[in-house]
Amino acid sequence: MTAFQTTHAFSGFSVDDIDAARSFYRDTLGMDVTDNAMGFLEIALPQGGSILVYGKPDHTPASYTILNFPVDDVEAAVDELNAKGVVTKIYTDPDLGTDAKGISHGAPGKGPDIAWFTDPAGNVLSVLAG
């Protein structure tokens, strides 16, 4: 038996306000969020596994997408998120540019349709065709 095991691996990320994160992930996104004994949040993923969300006073938002949500219809998902007050990011980059709704329309070699948005701590999330 080895000491290193991958059986219960999980991912995590920081936020600057645990209460705002709890409300966003639970109430806005509809995820299964619980508080653990250490005062962190645990987000249970429907297919199994979990994500640990911890407060960090000197939090700096991740410079990459920390969580992706595959959806059947990116445009409909963006409309639902916008109706809940979530603002999608508009990118003007010629390679990753988005339309007025914040959707980057995929093409062969460019990837799927995708839209990015942030949580209250500024971490980037996405909905993408999948």
N, C-alpha and C positions, 0 to 999 in steps of 0.2 A: 504494500500500500504506500502511495506517495503522499507527501504532506500537501503538495499543491493539487487542488481539485477545482474543476470548473463547474461543478454541479449546481451551485447556488449563486453564480455570478449575476451581477446586476450593474446597471449604469446609474449615474447620478450627475446632478448639476446644481450650481448655487443660484440663489436669488438674494435680493437685498431686503425683501419683506415677505416673510413666511405667510402672514395672513392674506396678503394680496395674491400670492401664488396659490394658496388653498382655494380662494374664491374663484380665481381665473380657471384653474384646471378642473375644479369640481363643478362650479356653477355655470361658467361660460362654455367650457369645452365638454362638460358632461362626463368627465373621467371619474373613476373610482379612487378617491383620495382619502387616506386615513392618516392620523397623527400617530407616530410611534413613540415609544417610551423616552426617546432622547430629544423629543421636540422637533423632529424632522417630519417631513411628509413622505408617505409612500404612495406612489401611483401604481395601482395594479393594472397590468395590461391584459386585455381580454383573452389573448392567446397564451397567457402564462408569463411569468416573470414580472418584474417591477422596476420602477425607477425611484431612486432616492432623491429628494429635493431638500437641500439644507440651506439654512440662512447663513450668510457671510456678510458681515458689516462692510467690508471693503470690496464687495462684489463688483466685478467688471463683466458686462455681458459677453457671452461667447461670440467669437468672430466667425462662427460657422453655424450651420443648422444643427440644433441639438435634438430635434424630434420631428419626425416625418409622419404624416397621416395619409396613407394611400386611400383614395376615394374613386368612385366610379365616374363622377362628374365634377371636375374642378370648378367650373363656373358656378354650378349650383352650390357647392360647398363654400365658395367665396361669398356668394349672396347670403347664405345662412350666417356665416361668420360676421359679415358686415352688419346684418340685422341685429346681431348681439353686441355691436359696438366694437368689434375687432377690425382694425384697419390694416389692410394689406399694404405691403411695401411696394413702391413704384421704383423700378430701376430703369435708367436710361442707357445703360451699357449696351453697345451694339450687339454683343453676343448673348447677354442675359436679359435684354430689355423686356419690359412688360407692357401690356396694354393699359388702358386707363383704369381697369379694375385690379391691376396688379398681377395679371396672369402672364407668365412667359409660355408662349405656345411652342410646344416641342416639334421637332422634325427629325427625320432620320439623322443620326449622328449628333443631335443636340440634346436628346433626352426627352422625357415626357412633359406634358403640360404641368406647370407647377406655379404655385403662388406662395409667397413668404409673408409671415406676420410675426409680431413679437409678443412675448408675455410681458407682464408688468415690470419685470426686471430688465427687459431689453434683450433677452435671449431670443434667437431666431428659431421659428418653427415653420413647417410648410405643410400644405396639402398638395398632393401630386397624383396624377393619373396612375392608377395601379389596380 
